[in-house]
Amino acid sequence: MSTRRNFLKTLGLGLGVATFPGILRAAANAHVVVVGGGFGGATAAKYLKHWAPQLEVTLIEPNPQYHSCVLSNLVVVNELGLDRITFDYADLRSRFGVRVRHDRVAGIDTTAQTLSLAGGGSVAYDRLILAPGVEFDAVPGLDINRVPHAWKAGDQTLLLQQQLQAMPAGGDFVLSIPPAPYRCPPGPYERACAVADFLQRHKPGSRVTVLDANPNITAARRTFETAFNGLYAGIIDYRTNVQVQGVDSAARVLTTNVGEFQADTLNVIPPHRAPQLLRDAGLANSGGDKWAGVDPLSYASTAVPNVHIIGDAQGTGQPKAGHIANSEAKICADAVIRLLNGGQPLASPKTNSACYTPITADTASFLTGVFRYDPASGAMQPVPESMGEAAHPSREYYDEMFDWAGNLFQDTFAQR
Ligand SMILES: Cc1cc2nc3c(=O)[nH]c(=O)nc-3n(C[C@H](O)[C@H](O)[C@H](O)COP(=O)(O)OP(=O)(O)OC[C@H]3O[C@@H](n4cnc5c(N)ncnc54)[C@H](O)[C@@H]3O)c2cc1C
């Protein structure tokens, strides 16, 4: 219980209202460019201006609105409107003075320290913070307009919602989980529970087949094993070590190493990697060249100078999640200001992560943990006593889930 209260406080009140007078003097006139306005990038842009108002900070993000993946499984099962997880950048502009440019970064010249934009022109930076999230590996035959992943929120979330609504009673929902690491470790199991609950109530006799590429449930194992074997016994069929080989998107048939699965609704979550933008710039040098290697003291690239990578695209081994992307962003912003000021990043950073997980339409569980810098390994390591999941899903945690997410949204998008 105390761990849970602590992370709620840390996110909502800790760095959110604090200012550091030593830092406020920093970095006059330097231009910091942040790429990607999700949980990592929006938070970094905000805190750079909050702690060093004289900095010039440009946030480059193609979309005028951001749809949060956090809570998006509730949109899939029609418990929440998409508008409740949609945010814009107006407050970052008006309250913090972040210059927001709606464009897509097409290339990075790390020698000239410039970015080229898909809309034309280029932007020069003194320091660059990249937070572009993830891209997916190609899956043979997968057409996401017929077989949604709904692992980036927005149209994909609504498409899966519509397909679920249109399912017949007694139908088959088939969900495939990619090999770790992928964004939101408990997220696919949460989706299985939310969908099973929906089908139980609205499409009786339906089944959820979960095909996991991993050898075991990758997060909150006790919570999900209990749900799969108890509440959803006879509805959820969970199988491990299943590798997806291809998809017939029109026929909704999934081919795997253990056979074919025919679905009424097919939900394939493809394997993840850092976006091509980072690979083209030579930044994806970690985890089999899938992720961007960084120094966790500052999130500075280990490949080139003056570039930092935060959020899902970085390769520190911390979970790929929105809460911890927000936490990494604050450490990165603080370090960038110190470095611009001729100083050094703080020597012992900590980050924290939390995921609340709806298990039924009115109960939720949670998973949380703290990571701290270990000078011996030069890596972020889990703090054992901080790692934990709720003892049982409850109504109280379901209500708390909205407080936690509200704090995260408010802190990230600078809402009043
Ligand atoms: C179903 C689901 C549930 C989840 N639940 C939780 C949860 O309970 N708790 C939790 O902590 N996390 C959760 N997550 C994970 C969380 O959503 C991600 O880890 C988080 O969004 C990562 O933040 P990010 O800033 O790295 O990337 P994103 O939030 O994906 O933001 C990336 C941004 O970069 C922009 N971008 C991409 N390429 C470019 C480019 N070339 N130029 C400019 N901009 C670009 C994109 O438009 C996007 O806005 C969940 C995820 C899913 C799928």
The ligand as an SDF file (V2000), in Angstrom:
LIG
                    3D

 53 58  0  0  0  0  0  0  0  0999 V2000
   -2.8920   -0.8320  -24.4350 C   0  0  0  0  0  0  0  0  0  0  0  0
   -1.7560   -0.0890  -23.7340 C   0  0  0  0  0  0  0  0  0  0  0  0
   -1.8670    0.2280  -22.4010 C   0  0  0  0  0  0  0  0  0  0  0  0
   -0.8350    0.9040  -21.7750 C   0  0  0  0  0  0  0  0  0  0  0  0
   -0.9600    1.1710  -20.4320 N   0  0  0  0  0  0  0  0  0  0  0  0
    0.0660    1.7530  -19.7740 C   0  0  0  0  0  0  0  0  0  0  0  0
   -0.0100    1.9800  -18.3630 C   0  0  0  0  0  0  0  0  0  0  0  0
   -0.9800    1.6150  -17.6820 O   0  0  0  0  0  0  0  0  0  0  0  0
    1.0360    2.6050  -17.7630 N   0  0  0  0  0  0  0  0  0  0  0  0
    2.1310    3.0030  -18.4610 C   0  0  0  0  0  0  0  0  0  0  0  0
    3.0370    3.5770  -17.8550 O   0  0  0  0  0  0  0  0  0  0  0  0
    2.2460    2.7870  -19.7960 N   0  0  0  0  0  0  0  0  0  0  0  0
    1.2530    2.1660  -20.4630 C   0  0  0  0  0  0  0  0  0  0  0  0
    1.3480    1.9320  -21.8140 N   0  0  0  0  0  0  0  0  0  0  0  0
    2.6350    2.2200  -22.5260 C   0  0  0  0  0  0  0  0  0  0  0  0
    2.7520    3.6680  -22.9680 C   0  0  0  0  0  0  0  0  0  0  0  0
    1.6630    4.0710  -23.7520 O   0  0  0  0  0  0  0  0  0  0  0  0
    4.0320    3.8590  -23.7980 C   0  0  0  0  0  0  0  0  0  0  0  0
    5.0900    3.2040  -23.1510 O   0  0  0  0  0  0  0  0  0  0  0  0
    4.3360    5.3480  -23.9090 C   0  0  0  0  0  0  0  0  0  0  0  0
    3.3780    5.9250  -24.7490 O   0  0  0  0  0  0  0  0  0  0  0  0
    5.7560    5.6120  -24.4090 C   0  0  0  0  0  0  0  0  0  0  0  0
    5.9610    6.9950  -24.4890 O   0  0  0  0  0  0  0  0  0  0  0  0
    6.9310    7.6130  -25.6040 P   0  0  0  0  0  0  0  0  0  0  0  0
    6.9500    9.0810  -25.3550 O   0  0  0  0  0  0  0  0  0  0  0  0
    8.1990    6.8710  -25.6600 O   0  0  0  0  0  0  0  0  0  0  0  0
    6.1860    7.2910  -26.9870 O   0  0  0  0  0  0  0  0  0  0  0  0
    4.7450    7.7210  -27.5090 P   0  0  0  0  0  0  0  0  0  0  0  0
    3.8370    8.0020  -26.3700 O   0  0  0  0  0  0  0  0  0  0  0  0
    4.3520    6.6920  -28.4950 O   0  0  0  0  0  0  0  0  0  0  0  0
    4.9950    9.0870  -28.2320 O   0  0  0  0  0  0  0  0  0  0  0  0
    5.7720    9.1450  -29.4130 C   0  0  0  0  0  0  0  0  0  0  0  0
    5.3940   10.4100  -30.1680 C   0  0  0  0  0  0  0  0  0  0  0  0
    6.3890   10.6490  -31.1590 O   0  0  0  0  0  0  0  0  0  0  0  0
    5.7640   11.0860  -32.3360 C   0  0  0  0  0  0  0  0  0  0  0  0
    6.6800   10.7810  -33.4540 N   0  0  0  0  0  0  0  0  0  0  0  0
    7.0120    9.5610  -33.9360 C   0  0  0  0  0  0  0  0  0  0  0  0
    7.8730    9.6860  -34.9790 N   0  0  0  0  0  0  0  0  0  0  0  0
    8.1000   11.0200  -35.1260 C   0  0  0  0  0  0  0  0  0  0  0  0
    8.8930   11.7750  -36.0460 C   0  0  0  0  0  0  0  0  0  0  0  0
    9.6160   11.1940  -37.0130 N   0  0  0  0  0  0  0  0  0  0  0  0
    8.8790   13.1370  -35.9320 N   0  0  0  0  0  0  0  0  0  0  0  0
    8.1530   13.7530  -34.9540 C   0  0  0  0  0  0  0  0  0  0  0  0
    7.3820   13.0640  -34.0590 N   0  0  0  0  0  0  0  0  0  0  0  0
    7.3630   11.7160  -34.1530 C   0  0  0  0  0  0  0  0  0  0  0  0
    4.4530   10.2960  -32.3860 C   0  0  0  0  0  0  0  0  0  0  0  0
    3.5000   10.9610  -33.2160 O   0  0  0  0  0  0  0  0  0  0  0  0
    4.0590   10.2790  -30.9170 C   0  0  0  0  0  0  0  0  0  0  0  0
    3.2070   11.3530  -30.5600 O   0  0  0  0  0  0  0  0  0  0  0  0
    0.3200    1.2810  -22.4830 C   0  0  0  0  0  0  0  0  0  0  0  0
    0.4260    0.9640  -23.8510 C   0  0  0  0  0  0  0  0  0  0  0  0
   -0.5950    0.2770  -24.4780 C   0  0  0  0  0  0  0  0  0  0  0  0
   -0.4590   -0.0560  -25.9320 C   0  0  0  0  0  0  0  0  0  0  0  0
  1  2  1  0
  2  3  1  0
  2 52  2  0
  3  4  2  0
  4  5  1  0
  4 50  1  0
  5  6  2  0
  6  7  1  0
  6 13  1  0
  7  8  2  0
  7  9  1  0
  9 10  1  0
 10 11  2  0
 10 12  1  0
 12 13  2  0
 13 14  1  0
 14 15  1  0
 14 50  1  0
 15 16  1  0
 16 17  1  0
 16 18  1  0
 18 19  1  0
 18 20  1  0
 20 21  1  0
 20 22  1  0
 22 23  1  0
 23 24  1  0
 24 25  2  0
 24 26  1  0
 24 27  1  0
 27 28  1  0
 28 29  2  0
 28 30  1  0
 28 31  1  0
 31 32  1  0
 32 33  1  0
 33 34  1  0
 33 48  1  0
 34 35  1  0
 35 36  1  0
 35 46  1  0
 36 37  1  0
 36 45  1  0
 37 38  2  0
 38 39  1  0
 39 40  1  0
 39 45  2  0
 40 41  1  0
 40 42  2  0
 42 43  1  0
 43 44  2  0
 44 45  1  0
 46 47  1  0
 46 48  1  0
 48 49  1  0
 50 51  2  0
 51 52  1  0
 52 53  1  0
M  END
$$$$
